Amino acid sequence: MASLSSIEAFLRRRLNGTLPGPEAQRRFAPRPPHKGWAPELVPAEARKAAALILMYPGADGPALPLTVRRHDLPQHAGQVSLPGGAIDEGEAAADAALRETYEEIGIAPESVRLVGALSSFFVIVSNFVIYPFVGIVDARPEFRPDAREVAELVETPVQRLFDPASRGWERRPRGPITVDLPFIRTGGHLVWGATAMILGEFGALFDDSFGPGEPPRSA
């Protein structure tokens, strides 16, 4: 894995160009997808949220933090997520990503260098359009997870995302049907849903074919 400084230089160039967008995001969407869903949709009634991929120098090279949400939360309980949350009225999306990162894991906004934005996308199950950003800090932060929301902090080496063995599929029920759910495995947890879609586009910045592969065939 390249150094953090070289990754930053690459990302500044790459995020100013044409992004992988919906094609990369769809690779980490359940199959079959929800009827009527497309990542590029922006429904007028949808709420807005922001998220941050925060890169820093870790023990095993550049890393990023994920959080395991508490199991007693009313929304997305137990899921693995990037720092992020709803955008307040009148708040810029980038400011919301930094604010939520501070509130959830204690990283001061002024310590983060934003290097660019990934493609926004629509999450039909929560009716949010999510605006993801990429930021960098120069040293490993002193994380202070909010115990009211965060059950566990998962420090993830970026190189782990690019190990094909960390990506795959799992079958899960969704109402009356069974879906194939793409995931990224890290720290003993499965990352899926919106977070996997964000990381999927992030991975595609470096590797056009980044994805979970094809889902297993039905027996």
C-alpha positions in Angstrom: 0.0 0.0 0.0 1.3 3.4 -0.9 2.1 6.1 1.7 -0.7 8.4 2.9 0.9 11.4 1.2 0.9 9.7 -2.2 -2.7 8.5 -1.7 -3.7 12.0 -0.9 -2.1 13.4 -4.0 -3.8 10.7 -6.1 -7.2 11.3 -4.5 -7.0 15.0 -5.1 -6.5 14.4 -8.8 -9.0 11.5 -9.1 -11.8 13.2 -7.1 -11.6 16.2 -9.5 -12.2 13.9 -12.5 -15.1 11.7 -13.5 -16.2 9.5 -10.6 -17.1 5.8 -10.8 -20.6 6.8 -9.6 -23.7 4.6 -9.9 -21.9 1.7 -11.7 -19.6 1.2 -8.7 -22.3 1.8 -6.1 -24.6 -0.8 -7.7 -22.0 -3.5 -7.2 -22.6 -3.3 -3.4 -26.4 -3.1 -3.6 -28.5 -6.2 -2.7 -29.8 -8.4 -5.5 -32.5 -8.0 -6.4 -32.6 -4.3 -5.5 -35.7 -2.6 -4.1 -38.3 -2.0 -6.7 -37.9 1.5 -8.2 -34.5 2.1 -6.7 -31.5 3.6 -8.4 -28.6 5.2 -6.7 -28.7 8.4 -8.8 -32.3 9.2 -7.8 -32.8 12.4 -5.8 -36.5 12.4 -4.7 -37.9 15.8 -3.7 -39.1 14.4 -0.4 -35.8 12.7 0.6 -33.8 13.9 3.5 -30.0 14.6 3.2 -27.1 13.0 5.1 -23.3 13.2 4.9 -20.6 10.7 5.7 -16.8 10.8 5.9 -14.1 8.4 4.9 -11.3 9.6 7.3 -7.8 8.4 6.4 -4.9 8.4 8.8 -1.5 6.7 9.3 -2.3 3.4 11.1 -0.1 0.6 12.4 -0.4 -1.3 9.2 -0.4 1.6 6.8 -3.1 4.1 5.9 -6.3 3.3 7.8 -9.9 4.5 8.2 -12.3 4.3 11.2 -15.7 2.5 11.1 -18.1 2.3 14.0 -20.4 -0.4 15.2 -23.7 1.2 16.2 -25.2 0.2 19.5 -27.8 -2.6 19.3 -30.4 -0.6 21.3 -30.5 2.4 18.8 -33.8 2.9 17.1 -32.2 3.1 13.6 -29.5 1.0 12.0 -28.9 -0.8 15.3 -25.7 -3.0 15.3 -24.7 -1.9 11.8 -21.1 -1.0 10.8 -21.0 2.6 9.6 -18.8 5.4 8.5 -19.0 8.5 10.7 -22.0 10.5 9.5 -25.6 11.6 9.9 -28.4 13.9 8.9 -27.5 17.4 7.5 -29.1 20.2 9.5 -31.2 22.9 7.9 -28.9 25.4 6.2 -25.8 23.3 6.8 -23.3 22.5 4.1 -22.9 18.8 3.4 -19.1 18.9 4.0 -19.7 20.7 7.4 -22.2 18.1 8.4 -19.7 15.3 7.7 -17.1 16.9 9.8 -19.6 17.7 12.6 -20.9 14.2 12.8 -17.4 12.8 12.8 -16.6 15.0 15.8 -19.8 14.1 17.6 -19.4 10.3 17.0 -15.7 9.7 17.4 -14.2 13.0 18.7 -12.2 14.2 15.7 -11.9 18.0 15.7 -13.1 19.4 12.3 -10.1 21.7 12.0 -7.7 18.8 12.1 -9.2 17.2 9.0 -8.1 18.0 5.4 -11.0 17.4 3.1 -9.6 16.2 -0.3 -12.9 15.8 -2.2 -16.3 14.3 -2.5 -17.6 10.9 -3.8 -20.9 10.6 -5.7 -24.1 11.2 -3.7 -26.7 8.4 -3.8 -30.2 7.5 -2.7 -30.9 5.0 0.0 -34.5 3.9 -0.4 -35.0 2.1 2.9 -34.2 5.3 4.9 -35.3 7.9 2.3 -31.9 9.7 2.5 -29.6 11.0 -0.2 -26.1 10.6 1.2 -23.2 12.9 0.4 -19.9 11.1 1.1 -16.5 12.9 1.6 -12.9 11.9 1.9 -10.7 13.5 4.5 -7.2 13.0 5.9 -5.5 13.7 9.2 -1.7 13.6 9.5 -1.5 11.4 12.7 -3.6 8.7 14.2 -6.3 10.5 16.1 -7.1 10.1 19.8 -10.5 8.6 19.2 -13.3 9.4 21.6 -16.3 7.4 20.6 -19.7 8.6 21.8 -20.8 5.7 24.1 -24.5 6.7 23.5 -24.2 5.7 19.9 -21.0 3.8 19.3 -20.5 0.2 20.6 -17.1 -0.4 19.0 -14.6 1.5 16.9 -13.1 -0.6 14.0 -9.8 0.7 12.7 -9.6 -0.7 9.2 -6.3 -0.8 7.2 -7.1 0.5 3.7 -5.2 -2.3 2.2 -7.7 -4.8 3.7 -10.4 -3.4 1.4 -8.4 -4.5 -1.6 -8.0 -8.1 -0.4 -10.4 -10.0 -2.6 -10.9 -12.4 0.3 -12.5 -9.6 2.4 -15.3 -9.1 -0.1 -18.2 -11.5 -0.8 -21.9 -12.3 -0.6 -24.3 -13.5 2.0 -27.9 -14.6 1.6 -30.5 -12.9 3.9 -34.3 -12.7 4.1 -36.0 -9.5 3.1 -39.6 -9.7 3.8 -41.1 -12.6 1.7 -38.0 -13.0 -0.5 -34.3 -13.8 -0.1 -31.7 -11.4 -1.3 -28.0 -11.7 -2.1 -26.2 -9.1 0.1 -22.7 -8.0 -0.9 -20.3 -7.2 1.9 -16.8 -6.2 3.0 -15.4 -8.0 6.0 -13.2 -6.2 8.5 -12.5 -6.6 12.2 -14.8 -9.6 12.4 -17.7 -7.5 11.1 -19.6 -7.4 7.8 -20.0 -4.0 6.2 -23.0 -3.8 3.9 -25.7 -1.4 2.7 -24.9 2.3 2.3 -21.5 2.0 3.9 -20.4 -0.7 1.6 -21.6 1.3 -1.4 -19.6 4.3 -0.3 -16.5 2.1 0.2 -17.2 0.4 -3.1 -17.0 3.7 -5.0 -13.9 4.6 -3.0 -12.3 1.3 -4.0 -13.2 1.9 -7.6 -11.2 5.1 -7.6 -8.1 2.9 -7.4 -9.4 -0.2 -9.3 -12.1 0.1 -11.9 -13.2 -3.5 -11.2 -13.4 -3.2 -7.4 -16.4 -5.1 -6.2 -17.7 -8.3 -4.5 -17.6 -10.4 -7.6 -20.7 -12.2 -8.8 -23.2 -13.5 -6.3 -23.5 -17.3 -5.8 -25.9 -19.1 -8.0 -29.1 -20.3 -6.4 -29.1 -24.0 -5.5 
